[in-house]
Amino acid sequence: MTEHVLDSPLQRARGVIWRYPGPDDSYIIEYDSIDLRTVHMVGVFRPLYVQMLVDDEVTQEAVLRPIIGSMHGLCNRVIERRAV
């Protein structure tokens, strides 16, 4: 599996907008602190499997719908993958 760590503010803001994870890709969005975060699907045209984590514990996970999907929760890491 190829992990792409998105740790700059611009990389975190972009996420997977206008690109899509390959079958073995994970996009990992790292934050320095635990806070309320929102993941949106604007500009993403295929479903994504998204996990929100606090440290290494998954607090939320969902398959988000293209364009209109979103989720909101406490986390310090978000992992985005191709939905199966």
mmCIF file of the N, C-alpha and C atoms, coordinates in Angstrom:
data_MODEL
# 
_entry.id   MODEL 
# 
loop_
_atom_site.group_PDB 
_atom_site.id 
_atom_site.type_symbol 
_atom_site.label_atom_id 
_atom_site.label_alt_id 
_atom_site.label_comp_id 
_atom_site.label_asym_id 
_atom_site.label_entity_id 
_atom_site.label_seq_id 
_atom_site.pdbx_PDB_ins_code 
_atom_site.Cartn_x 
_atom_site.Cartn_y 
_atom_site.Cartn_z 
_atom_site.occupancy 
_atom_site.B_iso_or_equiv 
_atom_site.pdbx_formal_charge 
_atom_site.auth_seq_id 
_atom_site.auth_comp_id 
_atom_site.auth_asym_id 
_atom_site.auth_atom_id 
_atom_site.pdbx_PDB_model_num 
ATOM 1   N N  . MET A 1 1  ? 0.846   -1.178 0.000  1.00 0.00 ? 1  MET A N  1 
ATOM 2   C CA . MET A 1 1  ? 0.000   0.000  0.000  1.00 0.00 ? 1  MET A CA 1 
ATOM 3   C C  . MET A 1 1  ? 0.893   1.242  0.000  1.00 0.00 ? 1  MET A C  1 
ATOM 4   N N  . THR A 1 2  ? 0.533   2.214  -0.816 1.00 0.00 ? 2  THR A N  1 
ATOM 5   C CA . THR A 1 2  ? 1.264   3.472  -0.872 1.00 0.00 ? 2  THR A CA 1 
ATOM 6   C C  . THR A 1 2  ? 0.541   4.513  -0.023 1.00 0.00 ? 2  THR A C  1 
ATOM 7   N N  . GLU A 1 3  ? 1.245   5.069  0.950  1.00 0.00 ? 3  GLU A N  1 
ATOM 8   C CA . GLU A 1 3  ? 0.669   6.107  1.812  1.00 0.00 ? 3  GLU A CA 1 
ATOM 9   C C  . GLU A 1 3  ? 1.194   7.464  1.383  1.00 0.00 ? 3  GLU A C  1 
ATOM 10  N N  . HIS A 1 4  ? 0.277   8.379  1.160  1.00 0.00 ? 4  HIS A N  1 
ATOM 11  C CA . HIS A 1 4  ? 0.620   9.757  0.815  1.00 0.00 ? 4  HIS A CA 1 
ATOM 12  C C  . HIS A 1 4  ? 0.248   10.615 2.022  1.00 0.00 ? 4  HIS A C  1 
ATOM 13  N N  . VAL A 1 5  ? 1.234   11.128 2.730  1.00 0.00 ? 5  VAL A N  1 
ATOM 14  C CA . VAL A 1 5  ? 0.974   11.953 3.914  1.00 0.00 ? 5  VAL A CA 1 
ATOM 15  C C  . VAL A 1 5  ? 0.838   13.401 3.469  1.00 0.00 ? 5  VAL A C  1 
ATOM 16  N N  . LEU A 1 6  ? -0.310  13.981 3.791  1.00 0.00 ? 6  LEU A N  1 
ATOM 17  C CA . LEU A 1 6  ? -0.602  15.372 3.445  1.00 0.00 ? 6  LEU A CA 1 
ATOM 18  C C  . LEU A 1 6  ? -0.483  16.185 4.726  1.00 0.00 ? 6  LEU A C  1 
ATOM 19  N N  . ASP A 1 7  ? 0.644   16.880 4.885  1.00 0.00 ? 7  ASP A N  1 
ATOM 20  C CA . ASP A 1 7  ? 0.875   17.550 6.163  1.00 0.00 ? 7  ASP A CA 1 
ATOM 21  C C  . ASP A 1 7  ? 1.014   19.058 6.075  1.00 0.00 ? 7  ASP A C  1 
ATOM 22  N N  . SER A 1 8  ? 1.026   19.623 4.883  1.00 0.00 ? 8  SER A N  1 
ATOM 23  C CA . SER A 1 8  ? 1.058   21.085 4.787  1.00 0.00 ? 8  SER A CA 1 
ATOM 24  C C  . SER A 1 8  ? -0.382  21.608 4.723  1.00 0.00 ? 8  SER A C  1 
ATOM 25  N N  . PRO A 1 9  ? -0.622  22.860 5.097  1.00 0.00 ? 9  PRO A N  1 
ATOM 26  C CA . PRO A 1 9  ? -1.983  23.405 5.039  1.00 0.00 ? 9  PRO A CA 1 
ATOM 27  C C  . PRO A 1 9  ? -2.610  23.294 3.646  1.00 0.00 ? 9  PRO A C  1 
ATOM 28  N N  . LEU A 1 10 ? -1.852  23.549 2.605  1.00 0.00 ? 10 LEU A N  1 
ATOM 29  C CA . LEU A 1 10 ? -2.386  23.452 1.245  1.00 0.00 ? 10 LEU A CA 1 
ATOM 30  C C  . LEU A 1 10 ? -2.720  22.004 0.888  1.00 0.00 ? 10 LEU A C  1 
ATOM 31  N N  . GLN A 1 11 ? -1.837  21.080 1.216  1.00 0.00 ? 11 GLN A N  1 
ATOM 32  C CA . GLN A 1 11 ? -2.110  19.665 0.943  1.00 0.00 ? 11 GLN A CA 1 
ATOM 33  C C  . GLN A 1 11 ? -3.332  19.180 1.711  1.00 0.00 ? 11 GLN A C  1 
ATOM 34  N N  . ARG A 1 12 ? -3.457  19.587 2.979  1.00 0.00 ? 12 ARG A N  1 
ATOM 35  C CA . ARG A 1 12 ? -4.620  19.182 3.782  1.00 0.00 ? 12 ARG A CA 1 
ATOM 36  C C  . ARG A 1 12 ? -5.902  19.750 3.202  1.00 0.00 ? 12 ARG A C  1 
ATOM 37  N N  . ALA A 1 13 ? -5.875  20.992 2.773  1.00 0.00 ? 13 ALA A N  1 
ATOM 38  C CA . ALA A 1 13 ? -7.076  21.612 2.210  1.00 0.00 ? 13 ALA A CA 1 
ATOM 39  C C  . ALA A 1 13 ? -7.498  20.922 0.914  1.00 0.00 ? 13 ALA A C  1 
ATOM 40  N N  . ARG A 1 14 ? -6.536  20.501 0.107  1.00 0.00 ? 14 ARG A N  1 
ATOM 41  C CA . ARG A 1 14 ? -6.846  19.873 -1.174 1.00 0.00 ? 14 ARG A CA 1 
ATOM 42  C C  . ARG A 1 14 ? -7.312  18.426 -1.003 1.00 0.00 ? 14 ARG A C  1 
ATOM 43  N N  . GLY A 1 15 ? -6.675  17.679 -0.105 1.00 0.00 ? 15 GLY A N  1 
ATOM 44  C CA . GLY A 1 15 ? -7.040  16.272 0.050  1.00 0.00 ? 15 GLY A CA 1 
ATOM 45  C C  . GLY A 1 15 ? -6.931  15.547 -1.275 1.00 0.00 ? 15 GLY A C  1 
ATOM 46  N N  . VAL A 1 16 ? -8.023  14.914 -1.704 1.00 0.00 ? 16 VAL A N  1 
ATOM 47  C CA . VAL A 1 16 ? -8.014  14.197 -2.982 1.00 0.00 ? 16 VAL A CA 1 
ATOM 48  C C  . VAL A 1 16 ? -8.836  14.919 -4.048 1.00 0.00 ? 16 VAL A C  1 
ATOM 49  N N  . ILE A 1 17 ? -9.082  16.212 -3.852 1.00 0.00 ? 17 ILE A N  1 
ATOM 50  C CA . ILE A 1 17 ? -9.839  16.975 -4.847 1.00 0.00 ? 17 ILE A CA 1 
ATOM 51  C C  . ILE A 1 17 ? -9.105  16.920 -6.184 1.00 0.00 ? 17 ILE A C  1 
ATOM 52  N N  . TRP A 1 18 ? -9.851  16.583 -7.230 1.00 0.00 ? 18 TRP A N  1 
ATOM 53  C CA . TRP A 1 18 ? -9.376  16.481 -8.612 1.00 0.00 ? 18 TRP A CA 1 
ATOM 54  C C  . TRP A 1 18 ? -8.386  15.341 -8.846 1.00 0.00 ? 18 TRP A C  1 
ATOM 55  N N  . ARG A 1 19 ? -8.301  14.426 -7.915 1.00 0.00 ? 19 ARG A N  1 
ATOM 56  C CA . ARG A 1 19 ? -7.530  13.205 -8.115 1.00 0.00 ? 19 ARG A CA 1 
ATOM 57  C C  . ARG A 1 19 ? -8.276  12.103 -7.368 1.00 0.00 ? 19 ARG A C  1 
ATOM 58  N N  . TYR A 1 20 ? -7.885  10.868 -7.598 1.00 0.00 ? 20 TYR A N  1 
ATOM 59  C CA . TYR A 1 20 ? -8.577  9.771  -6.940 1.00 0.00 ? 20 TYR A CA 1 
ATOM 60  C C  . TYR A 1 20 ? -7.555  8.725  -6.537 1.00 0.00 ? 20 TYR A C  1 
ATOM 61  N N  . PRO A 1 21 ? -7.660  8.195  -5.325 1.00 0.00 ? 21 PRO A N  1 
ATOM 62  C CA . PRO A 1 21 ? -6.689  7.197  -4.887 1.00 0.00 ? 21 PRO A CA 1 
ATOM 63  C C  . PRO A 1 21 ? -6.708  5.958  -5.782 1.00 0.00 ? 21 PRO A C  1 
ATOM 64  N N  . GLY A 1 22 ? -5.519  5.447  -6.075 1.00 0.00 ? 22 GLY A N  1 
ATOM 65  C CA . GLY A 1 22 ? -5.420  4.178  -6.774 1.00 0.00 ? 22 GLY A CA 1 
ATOM 66  C C  . GLY A 1 22 ? -5.864  3.052  -5.857 1.00 0.00 ? 22 GLY A C  1 
ATOM 67  N N  . PRO A 1 23 ? -5.945  1.828  -6.368 1.00 0.00 ? 23 PRO A N  1 
ATOM 68  C CA . PRO A 1 23 ? -6.431  0.705  -5.564 1.00 0.00 ? 23 PRO A CA 1 
ATOM 69  C C  . PRO A 1 23 ? -5.619  0.467  -4.289 1.00 0.00 ? 23 PRO A C  1 
ATOM 70  N N  . ASP A 1 24 ? -4.356  0.808  -4.282 1.00 0.00 ? 24 ASP A N  1 
ATOM 71  C CA . ASP A 1 24 ? -3.506  0.567  -3.113 1.00 0.00 ? 24 ASP A CA 1 
ATOM 72  C C  . ASP A 1 24 ? -3.040  1.854  -2.443 1.00 0.00 ? 24 ASP A C  1 
ATOM 73  N N  . ASP A 1 25 ? -3.694  2.985  -2.730 1.00 0.00 ? 25 ASP A N  1 
ATOM 74  C CA . ASP A 1 25 ? -3.290  4.276  -2.178 1.00 0.00 ? 25 ASP A CA 1 
ATOM 75  C C  . ASP A 1 25 ? -4.109  4.648  -0.948 1.00 0.00 ? 25 ASP A C  1 
ATOM 76  N N  . SER A 1 26 ? -3.447  5.292  0.000  1.00 0.00 ? 26 SER A N  1 
ATOM 77  C CA . SER A 1 26 ? -4.097  5.928  1.152  1.00 0.00 ? 26 SER A CA 1 
ATOM 78  C C  . SER A 1 26 ? -3.589  7.358  1.216  1.00 0.00 ? 26 SER A C  1 
ATOM 79  N N  . TYR A 1 27 ? -4.502  8.292  1.387  1.00 0.00 ? 27 TYR A N  1 
ATOM 80  C CA . TYR A 1 27 ? -4.123  9.679  1.620  1.00 0.00 ? 27 TYR A CA 1 
ATOM 81  C C  . TYR A 1 27 ? -4.359  9.944  3.094  1.00 0.00 ? 27 TYR A C  1 
ATOM 82  N N  . ILE A 1 28 ? -3.285  10.294 3.808  1.00 0.00 ? 28 ILE A N  1 
ATOM 83  C CA . ILE A 1 28 ? -3.334  10.498 5.247  1.00 0.00 ? 28 ILE A CA 1 
ATOM 84  C C  . ILE A 1 28 ? -3.142  11.972 5.532  1.00 0.00 ? 28 ILE A C  1 
ATOM 85  N N  . ILE A 1 29 ? -4.138  12.553 6.181  1.00 0.00 ? 29 ILE A N  1 
ATOM 86  C CA . ILE A 1 29 ? -4.102  13.978 6.510  1.00 0.00 ? 29 ILE A CA 1 
ATOM 87  C C  . ILE A 1 29 ? -3.796  14.079 7.999  1.00 0.00 ? 29 ILE A C  1 
ATOM 88  N N  . GLU A 1 30 ? -2.630  14.632 8.317  1.00 0.00 ? 30 GLU A N  1 
ATOM 89  C CA . GLU A 1 30 ? -2.142  14.725 9.692  1.00 0.00 ? 30 GLU A CA 1 
ATOM 90  C C  . GLU A 1 30 ? -2.351  16.131 10.244 1.00 0.00 ? 30 GLU A C  1 
ATOM 91  N N  . TYR A 1 31 ? -2.765  16.201 11.503 1.00 0.00 ? 31 TYR A N  1 
ATOM 92  C CA . TYR A 1 31 ? -2.905  17.468 12.212 1.00 0.00 ? 31 TYR A CA 1 
ATOM 93  C C  . TYR A 1 31 ? -2.095  17.395 13.502 1.00 0.00 ? 31 TYR A C  1 
ATOM 94  N N  . ASP A 1 32 ? -1.698  18.546 14.022 1.00 0.00 ? 32 ASP A N  1 
ATOM 95  C CA . ASP A 1 32 ? -0.908  18.604 15.253 1.00 0.00 ? 32 ASP A CA 1 
ATOM 96  C C  . ASP A 1 32 ? -1.741  18.437 16.511 1.00 0.00 ? 32 ASP A C  1 
ATOM 97  N N  . SER A 1 33 ? -3.062  18.626 16.397 1.00 0.00 ? 33 SER A N  1 
ATOM 98  C CA . SER A 1 33 ? -3.909  18.585 17.586 1.00 0.00 ? 33 SER A CA 1 
ATOM 99  C C  . SER A 1 33 ? -5.246  17.927 17.262 1.00 0.00 ? 33 SER A C  1 
ATOM 100 N N  . ILE A 1 34 ? -5.919  17.499 18.304 1.00 0.00 ? 34 ILE A N  1 
ATOM 101 C CA . ILE A 1 34 ? -7.264  16.948 18.163 1.00 0.00 ? 34 ILE A CA 1 
ATOM 102 C C  . ILE A 1 34 ? -8.234  18.114 18.136 1.00 0.00 ? 34 ILE A C  1 
ATOM 103 N N  . ASP A 1 35 ? -9.083  18.143 17.113 1.00 0.00 ? 35 ASP A N  1 
ATOM 104 C CA . ASP A 1 35 ? -10.043 19.241 16.965 1.00 0.00 ? 35 ASP A CA 1 
ATOM 105 C C  . ASP A 1 35 ? -11.191 18.756 16.098 1.00 0.00 ? 35 ASP A C  1 
ATOM 106 N N  . LEU A 1 36 ? -12.283 19.548 16.063 1.00 0.00 ? 36 LEU A N  1 
ATOM 107 C CA . LEU A 1 36 ? -13.389 19.250 15.159 1.00 0.00 ? 36 LEU A CA 1 
ATOM 108 C C  . LEU A 1 36 ? -12.936 19.523 13.733 1.00 0.00 ? 36 LEU A C  1 
ATOM 109 N N  . ARG A 1 37 ? -13.128 18.561 12.855 1.00 0.00 ? 37 ARG A N  1 
ATOM 110 C CA . ARG A 1 37 ? -12.727 18.687 11.455 1.00 0.00 ? 37 ARG A CA 1 
ATOM 111 C C  . ARG A 1 37 ? -13.894 18.255 10.567 1.00 0.00 ? 37 ARG A C  1 
ATOM 112 N N  . THR A 1 38 ? -13.899 18.775 9.357  1.00 0.00 ? 38 THR A N  1 
ATOM 113 C CA . THR A 1 38 ? -14.903 18.413 8.369  1.00 0.00 ? 38 THR A CA 1 
ATOM 114 C C  . THR A 1 38 ? -14.211 17.874 7.129  1.00 0.00 ? 38 THR A C  1 
ATOM 115 N N  . VAL A 1 39 ? -14.720 16.773 6.611  1.00 0.00 ? 39 VAL A N  1 
ATOM 116 C CA . VAL A 1 39 ? -14.279 16.227 5.328  1.00 0.00 ? 39 VAL A CA 1 
ATOM 117 C C  . VAL A 1 39 ? -15.441 16.430 4.366  1.00 0.00 ? 39 VAL A C  1 
ATOM 118 N N  . HIS A 1 40 ? -15.178 17.031 3.217  1.00 0.00 ? 40 HIS A N  1 
ATOM 119 C CA . HIS A 1 40 ? -16.237 17.237 2.218  1.00 0.00 ? 40 HIS A CA 1 
ATOM 120 C C  . HIS A 1 40 ? -15.815 16.596 0.903  1.00 0.00 ? 40 HIS A C  1 
ATOM 121 N N  . MET A 1 41 ? -16.780 16.387 0.047  1.00 0.00 ? 41 MET A N  1 
ATOM 122 C CA . MET A 1 41 ? -16.547 15.707 -1.225 1.00 0.00 ? 41 MET A CA 1 
ATOM 123 C C  . MET A 1 41 ? -16.676 16.650 -2.431 1.00 0.00 ? 41 MET A C  1 
ATOM 124 N N  . VAL A 1 42 ? -16.670 17.952 -2.201 1.00 0.00 ? 42 VAL A N  1 
ATOM 125 C CA . VAL A 1 42 ? -16.719 18.907 -3.306 1.00 0.00 ? 42 VAL A CA 1 
ATOM 126 C C  . VAL A 1 42 ? -15.476 18.687 -4.171 1.00 0.00 ? 42 VAL A C  1 
ATOM 127 N N  . GLY A 1 43 ? -15.671 18.486 -5.467 1.00 0.00 ? 43 GLY A N  1 
ATOM 128 C CA . GLY A 1 43 ? -14.551 18.257 -6.373 1.00 0.00 ? 43 GLY A CA 1 
ATOM 129 C C  . GLY A 1 43 ? -14.083 16.815 -6.438 1.00 0.00 ? 43 GLY A C  1 
ATOM 130 N N  . VAL A 1 44 ? -14.754 15.914 -5.718 1.00 0.00 ? 44 VAL A N  1 
ATOM 131 C CA . VAL A 1 44 ? -14.424 14.488 -5.747 1.00 0.00 ? 44 VAL A CA 1 
ATOM 132 C C  . VAL A 1 44 ? -15.594 13.773 -6.416 1.00 0.00 ? 44 VAL A C  1 
ATOM 133 N N  . PHE A 1 45 ? -15.314 13.068 -7.499 1.00 0.00 ? 45 PHE A N  1 
ATOM 134 C CA . PHE A 1 45 ? -16.377 12.549 -8.357 1.00 0.00 ? 45 PHE A CA 1 
ATOM 135 C C  . PHE A 1 45 ? -16.627 11.051 -8.229 1.00 0.00 ? 45 PHE A C  1 
ATOM 136 N N  . ARG A 1 46 ? -15.979 10.397 -7.266 1.00 0.00 ? 46 ARG A N  1 
ATOM 137 C CA . ARG A 1 46 ? -16.220 8.985  -6.975 1.00 0.00 ? 46 ARG A CA 1 
ATOM 138 C C  . ARG A 1 46 ? -16.286 8.829  -5.462 1.00 0.00 ? 46 ARG A C  1 
ATOM 139 N N  . PRO A 1 47 ? -16.966 7.810  -4.974 1.00 0.00 ? 47 PRO A N  1 
ATOM 140 C CA . PRO A 1 47 ? -17.056 7.631  -3.520 1.00 0.00 ? 47 PRO A CA 1 
ATOM 141 C C  . PRO A 1 47 ? -15.692 7.373  -2.884 1.00 0.00 ? 47 PRO A C  1 
ATOM 142 N N  . LEU A 1 48 ? -15.564 7.791  -1.636 1.00 0.00 ? 48 LEU A N  1 
ATOM 143 C CA . LEU A 1 48 ? -14.345 7.561  -0.855 1.00 0.00 ? 48 LEU A CA 1 
ATOM 144 C C  . LEU A 1 48 ? -14.699 6.881  0.460  1.00 0.00 ? 48 LEU A C  1 
ATOM 145 N N  . TYR A 1 49 ? -13.806 6.002  0.896  1.00 0.00 ? 49 TYR A N  1 
ATOM 146 C CA . TYR A 1 49 ? -13.877 5.435  2.237  1.00 0.00 ? 49 TYR A CA 1 
ATOM 147 C C  . TYR A 1 49 ? -13.017 6.326  3.123  1.00 0.00 ? 49 TYR A C  1 
ATOM 148 N N  . VAL A 1 50 ? -13.624 6.918  4.148  1.00 0.00 ? 50 VAL A N  1 
ATOM 149 C CA . VAL A 1 50 ? -12.938 7.898  4.988  1.00 0.00 ? 50 VAL A CA 1 
ATOM 150 C C  . VAL A 1 50 ? -12.996 7.442  6.445  1.00 0.00 ? 50 VAL A C  1 
ATOM 151 N N  . GLN A 1 51 ? -11.835 7.531  7.104  1.00 0.00 ? 51 GLN A N  1 
ATOM 152 C CA . GLN A 1 51 ? -11.756 7.250  8.536  1.00 0.00 ? 51 GLN A CA 1 
ATOM 153 C C  . GLN A 1 51 ? -11.237 8.501  9.242  1.00 0.00 ? 51 GLN A C  1 
ATOM 154 N N  . MET A 1 52 ? -11.855 8.830  10.377 1.00 0.00 ? 52 MET A N  1 
ATOM 155 C CA . MET A 1 52 ? -11.344 9.867  11.268 1.00 0.00 ? 52 MET A CA 1 
ATOM 156 C C  . MET A 1 52 ? -10.769 9.151  12.478 1.00 0.00 ? 52 MET A C  1 
ATOM 157 N N  . LEU A 1 53 ? -9.570  9.580  12.904 1.00 0.00 ? 53 LEU A N  1 
ATOM 158 C CA . LEU A 1 53 ? -8.896  8.929  14.019 1.00 0.00 ? 53 LEU A CA 1 
ATOM 159 C C  . LEU A 1 53 ? -8.439  9.946  15.054 1.00 0.00 ? 53 LEU A C  1 
ATOM 160 N N  . VAL A 1 54 ? -8.404  9.515  16.305 1.00 0.00 ? 54 VAL A N  1 
ATOM 161 C CA . VAL A 1 54 ? -7.718  10.220 17.384 1.00 0.00 ? 54 VAL A CA 1 
ATOM 162 C C  . VAL A 1 54 ? -6.553  9.319  17.738 1.00 0.00 ? 54 VAL A C  1 
ATOM 163 N N  . ASP A 1 55 ? -5.355  9.818  17.465 1.00 0.00 ? 55 ASP A N  1 
ATOM 164 C CA . ASP A 1 55 ? -4.140  9.013  17.552 1.00 0.00 ? 55 ASP A CA 1 
ATOM 165 C C  . ASP A 1 55 ? -4.313  7.795  16.637 1.00 0.00 ? 55 ASP A C  1 
ATOM 166 N N  . ASP A 1 56 ? -4.361  6.581  17.157 1.00 0.00 ? 56 ASP A N  1 
ATOM 167 C CA . ASP A 1 56 ? -4.518  5.404  16.297 1.00 0.00 ? 56 ASP A CA 1 
ATOM 168 C C  . ASP A 1 56 ? -5.892  4.761  16.411 1.00 0.00 ? 56 ASP A C  1 
ATOM 169 N N  . GLU A 1 57 ? -6.826  5.415  17.103 1.00 0.00 ? 57 GLU A N  1 
ATOM 170 C CA . GLU A 1 57 ? -8.155  4.854  17.301 1.00 0.00 ? 57 GLU A CA 1 
ATOM 171 C C  . GLU A 1 57 ? -9.152  5.483  16.333 1.00 0.00 ? 57 GLU A C  1 
ATOM 172 N N  . VAL A 1 58 ? -9.819  4.630  15.548 1.00 0.00 ? 58 VAL A N  1 
ATOM 173 C CA . VAL A 1 58 ? -10.835 5.113  14.611 1.00 0.00 ? 58 VAL A CA 1 
ATOM 174 C C  . VAL A 1 58 ? -12.050 5.580  15.401 1.00 0.00 ? 58 VAL A C  1 
ATOM 175 N N  . THR A 1 59 ? -12.450 6.828  15.184 1.00 0.00 ? 59 THR A N  1 
ATOM 176 C CA . THR A 1 59 ? -13.621 7.384  15.869 1.00 0.00 ? 59 THR A CA 1 
ATOM 177 C C  . THR A 1 59 ? -14.841 7.436  14.959 1.00 0.00 ? 59 THR A C  1 
ATOM 178 N N  . GLN A 1 60 ? -14.615 7.533  13.661 1.00 0.00 ? 60 GLN A N  1 
ATOM 179 C CA . GLN A 1 60 ? -15.695 7.525  12.677 1.00 0.00 ? 60 GLN A CA 1 
ATOM 180 C C  . GLN A 1 60 ? -15.164 6.944  11.383 1.00 0.00 ? 60 GLN A C  1 
ATOM 181 N N  . GLU A 1 61 ? -16.051 6.282  10.643 1.00 0.00 ? 61 GLU A N  1 
ATOM 182 C CA . GLU A 1 61 ? -15.693 5.824  9.313  1.00 0.00 ? 61 GLU A CA 1 
ATOM 183 C C  . GLU A 1 61 ? -16.970 5.765  8.483  1.00 0.00 ? 61 GLU A C  1 
ATOM 184 N N  . ALA A 1 62 ? -16.826 6.058  7.188  1.00 0.00 ? 62 ALA A N  1 
ATOM 185 C CA . ALA A 1 62 ? -17.981 6.066  6.300  1.00 0.00 ? 62 ALA A CA 1 
ATOM 186 C C  . ALA A 1 62 ? -17.513 6.056  4.858  1.00 0.00 ? 62 ALA A C  1 
ATOM 187 N N  . VAL A 1 63 ? -18.397 5.601  3.989  1.00 0.00 ? 63 VAL A N  1 
ATOM 188 C CA . VAL A 1 63 ? -18.199 5.782  2.558  1.00 0.00 ? 63 VAL A CA 1 
ATOM 189 C C  . VAL A 1 63 ? -18.978 7.032  2.189  1.00 0.00 ? 63 VAL A C  1 
ATOM 190 N N  . LEU A 1 64 ? -18.260 8.042  1.709  1.00 0.00 ? 64 LEU A N  1 
ATOM 191 C CA . LEU A 1 64 ? -18.881 9.321  1.382  1.00 0.00 ? 64 LEU A CA 1 
ATOM 192 C C  . LEU A 1 64 ? -19.249 9.366  -0.095 1.00 0.00 ? 64 LEU A C  1 
ATOM 193 N N  . ARG A 1 65 ? -20.413 9.914  -0.365 1.00 0.00 ? 65 ARG A N  1 
ATOM 194 C CA . ARG A 1 65 ? -20.918 10.032 -1.727 1.00 0.00 ? 65 ARG A CA 1 
ATOM 195 C C  . ARG A 1 65 ? -20.201 11.152 -2.474 1.00 0.00 ? 65 ARG A C  1 
ATOM 196 N N  . PRO A 1 66 ? -20.006 10.966 -3.771 1.00 0.00 ? 66 PRO A N  1 
ATOM 197 C CA . PRO A 1 66 ? -19.357 12.012 -4.576 1.00 0.00 ? 66 PRO A CA 1 
ATOM 198 C C  . PRO A 1 66 ? -20.114 13.340 -4.482 1.00 0.00 ? 66 PRO A C  1 
ATOM 199 N N  . ILE A 1 67 ? -19.392 14.421 -4.571 1.00 0.00 ? 67 ILE A N  1 
ATOM 200 C CA . ILE A 1 67 ? -19.889 15.797 -4.625 1.00 0.00 ? 67 ILE A CA 1 
ATOM 201 C C  . ILE A 1 67 ? -20.590 16.241 -3.344 1.00 0.00 ? 67 ILE A C  1 
ATOM 202 N N  . ILE A 1 68 ? -21.543 15.467 -2.831 1.00 0.00 ? 68 ILE A N  1 
ATOM 203 C CA . ILE A 1 68 ? -22.394 15.945 -1.736 1.00 0.00 ? 68 ILE A CA 1 
ATOM 204 C C  . ILE A 1 68 ? -22.061 15.358 -0.365 1.00 0.00 ? 68 ILE A C  1 
ATOM 205 N N  . GLY A 1 69 ? -21.213 14.344 -0.307 1.00 0.00 ? 69 GLY A N  1 
ATOM 206 C CA . GLY A 1 69 ? -20.921 13.692 0.970  1.00 0.00 ? 69 GLY A CA 1 
ATOM 207 C C  . GLY A 1 69 ? -20.090 14.578 1.888  1.00 0.00 ? 69 GLY A C  1 
ATOM 208 N N  . SER A 1 70 ? -20.258 14.365 3.186  1.00 0.00 ? 70 SER A N  1 
ATOM 209 C CA . SER A 1 70 ? -19.421 15.056 4.174  1.00 0.00 ? 70 SER A CA 1 
ATOM 210 C C  . SER A 1 70 ? -19.513 14.313 5.504  1.00 0.00 ? 70 SER A C  1 
ATOM 211 N N  . MET A 1 71 ? -18.534 14.547 6.343  1.00 0.00 ? 71 MET A N  1 
ATOM 212 C CA . MET A 1 71 ? -18.563 14.060 7.718  1.00 0.00 ? 71 MET A CA 1 
ATOM 213 C C  . MET A 1 71 ? -17.827 15.061 8.608  1.00 0.00 ? 71 MET A C  1 
ATOM 214 N N  . HIS A 1 72 ? -18.149 15.051 9.879  1.00 0.00 ? 72 HIS A N  1 
ATOM 215 C CA . HIS A 1 72 ? -17.637 16.049 10.814 1.00 0.00 ? 72 HIS A CA 1 
ATOM 216 C C  . HIS A 1 72 ? -17.375 15.336 12.137 1.00 0.00 ? 72 HIS A C  1 
ATOM 217 N N  . GLY A 1 73 ? -16.212 15.586 12.731 1.00 0.00 ? 73 GLY A N  1 
ATOM 218 C CA . GLY A 1 73 ? -15.937 14.968 14.019 1.00 0.00 ? 73 GLY A CA 1 
ATOM 219 C C  . GLY A 1 73 ? -14.577 15.339 14.571 1.00 0.00 ? 73 GLY A C  1 
ATOM 220 N N  . LEU A 1 74 ? -14.332 14.901 15.804 1.00 0.00 ? 74 LEU A N  1 
ATOM 221 C CA . LEU A 1 74 ? -13.050 15.114 16.463 1.00 0.00 ? 74 LEU A CA 1 
ATOM 222 C C  . LEU A 1 74 ? -12.014 14.156 15.896 1.00 0.00 ? 74 LEU A C  1 
ATOM 223 N N  . CYS A 1 75 ? -10.842 14.683 15.560 1.00 0.00 ? 75 CYS A N  1 
ATOM 224 C CA . CYS A 1 75 ? -9.766  13.816 15.073 1.00 0.00 ? 75 CYS A CA 1 
ATOM 225 C C  . CYS A 1 75 ? -8.458  14.599 15.016 1.00 0.00 ? 75 CYS A C  1 
ATOM 226 N N  . ASN A 1 76 ? -7.374  13.853 14.866 1.00 0.00 ? 76 ASN A N  1 
ATOM 227 C CA . ASN A 1 76 ? -6.086  14.466 14.546 1.00 0.00 ? 76 ASN A CA 1 
ATOM 228 C C  . ASN A 1 76 ? -5.462  13.780 13.330 1.00 0.00 ? 76 ASN A C  1 
ATOM 229 N N  . ARG A 1 77 ? -6.249  12.887 12.711 1.00 0.00 ? 77 ARG A N  1 
ATOM 230 C CA . ARG A 1 77 ? -5.792  12.215 11.487 1.00 0.00 ? 77 ARG A CA 1 
ATOM 231 C C  . ARG A 1 77 ? -7.034  11.795 10.684 1.00 0.00 ? 77 ARG A C  1 
ATOM 232 N N  . VAL A 1 78 ? -6.958  11.966 9.381  1.00 0.00 ? 78 VAL A N  1 
ATOM 233 C CA . VAL A 1 78 ? -8.001  11.504 8.473  1.00 0.00 ? 78 VAL A CA 1 
ATOM 234 C C  . VAL A 1 78 ? -7.329  10.628 7.422  1.00 0.00 ? 78 VAL A C  1 
ATOM 235 N N  . ILE A 1 79 ? -7.924  9.491  7.123  1.00 0.00 ? 79 ILE A N  1 
ATOM 236 C CA . ILE A 1 79 ? -7.406  8.610  6.076  1.00 0.00 ? 79 ILE A CA 1 
ATOM 237 C C  . ILE A 1 79 ? -8.481  8.482  5.011  1.00 0.00 ? 79 ILE A C  1 
ATOM 238 N N  . GLU A 1 80 ? -8.096  8.748  3.762  1.00 0.00 ? 80 GLU A N  1 
ATOM 239 C CA . GLU A 1 80 ? -9.014  8.660  2.633  1.00 0.00 ? 80 GLU A CA 1 
ATOM 240 C C  . GLU A 1 80 ? -8.504  7.582  1.687  1.00 0.00 ? 80 GLU A C  1 
ATOM 241 N N  . ARG A 1 81 ? -9.407  6.675  1.299  1.00 0.00 ? 81 ARG A N  1 
ATOM 242 C CA . ARG A 1 81 ? -9.065  5.581  0.381  1.00 0.00 ? 81 ARG A CA 1 
ATOM 243 C C  . ARG A 1 81 ? -10.170 5.415  -0.647 1.00 0.00 ? 81 ARG A C  1 
ATOM 244 N N  . ARG A 1 82 ? -9.830  4.723  -1.711 1.00 0.00 ? 82 ARG A N  1 
ATOM 245 C CA . ARG A 1 82 ? -10.818 4.355  -2.728 1.00 0.00 ? 82 ARG A CA 1 
ATOM 246 C C  . ARG A 1 82 ? -11.880 3.489  -2.053 1.00 0.00 ? 82 ARG A C  1 
ATOM 247 N N  . ALA A 1 83 ? -13.148 3.777  -2.321 1.00 0.00 ? 83 ALA A N  1 
ATOM 248 C CA . ALA A 1 83 ? -14.220 2.939  -1.795 1.00 0.00 ? 83 ALA A CA 1 
ATOM 249 C C  . ALA A 1 83 ? -14.280 1.642  -2.587 1.00 0.00 ? 83 ALA A C  1 
ATOM 250 N N  . VAL A 1 84 ? -14.508 0.541  -1.894 1.00 0.00 ? 84 VAL A N  1 
ATOM 251 C CA . VAL A 1 84 ? -14.550 -0.775 -2.558 1.00 0.00 ? 84 VAL A CA 1 
ATOM 252 C C  . VAL A 1 84 ? -15.938 -1.046 -3.065 1.00 0.00 ? 84 VAL A C  1 
# 
